[in-house]
Amino acid sequence: MIRACILGCAGTTLSDEERALFEQAQPFGFILFARNIENPDQVRALVRELRMLVGRDNAPILIDQEGGRVQRLRPPHWPDFPTAASFGEVHARDAARGLEAARLGARLIAAELAALGINVDCLPVADLLFAEGHGIIGDRAYGSDPDIVALLGRAAADGLMEGGVLPVVKHMPGHGRARADSHEELPVVETPIDELDRTDFQSFRRLNDLPIGMTAHVVYTAVDPQHAATVSPVAIEEVIRKRIGFDGLLLSDDLSMKALKGSLGSRTEAALTAGCDVALHCNGHLDEMAEVVAAAGPLAGEAARRAAAALGRQGTGGGTAGKALNVAEAQARFSAMIAA
């Protein structure tokens, strides 16, 4: 039985307790953070062992490799990548160059990830930049115009898929207006629904065919004044599934973030009951993971269908999909685009 959760791990190698839990629990996949990263050979070995424990060669291995502040793979073994805002700035000067830079940058990221066995990147960020918003989004956003954000997000998603890596669009239905960091507290957005529909939701609507999405731990009072989107049946069904039209695999954002209250078991149950397909837990704390596992049932029904559909799109990107990438040439071309 594959369980409807994605789990982290504590370090660069697995403990005996982690091995036992993962083998017994059979989570849908795993997520890596900087604490799990030492060098390429170590990451490859960790990825292989995680997949071996669940007995699935295509088990999703996720990472947040956006560029800028949010990238888990860093020098000296991996290059730094620009922020999303950088692509927005290039696009403002030359639209075609900006889109190609966003695509090529993501294609280079995909090459780095694929070489390690990592097959899912939590990118693109389709949240909008708002002056009043908390800096947790900030330069992670491509800009303030939902149409341009969607174009650049599409280019990045295409680049990842061309390199055989699945994109995760985040954070549905929009974190940009939030005045608080959901890692630390629960943000509340009081914007009317028509305005949200015209702006925040629009960037996600234009990316609604991407294979995987991630929720936001944000309360939208015009949608559900009592619950963050992650644990709100109304936000998921009426906004993410209907208004935005997203039918891909829906992950919760990290359930260990402080925006949510209650035990990890109750958070897991609430997210899955609300309509998330998979519960995401990131911090690698063994006791918390055990709670998540106990509360997460089998990946079944529509959630299983969406999971299979998402994994079935790996390696199906257009353009240069499946073709070898001349990394040195692509990196030189990419650097020139950004510098220009």
PyMOL commands that set and color helices and strands:
alter all, ss='L'
color gray80, all
select helices_A, chain A and resi 16-25+34-36+40-54+84-93+95-116+138-140+146-162+193-198+200-205+229-231+233-243+264-274+286-295+301-312+327-339
alter helices_A, ss='H'
color red, helices_A
select strands_A, chain A and resi 3-7+27-32+61-63+65-67+70-71+120-121+166-172+188-189+212-215+219-220+249-251+279-280
alter strands_A, ss='S'
color yellow, strands_A
deselect
rebuild
show_as cartoon
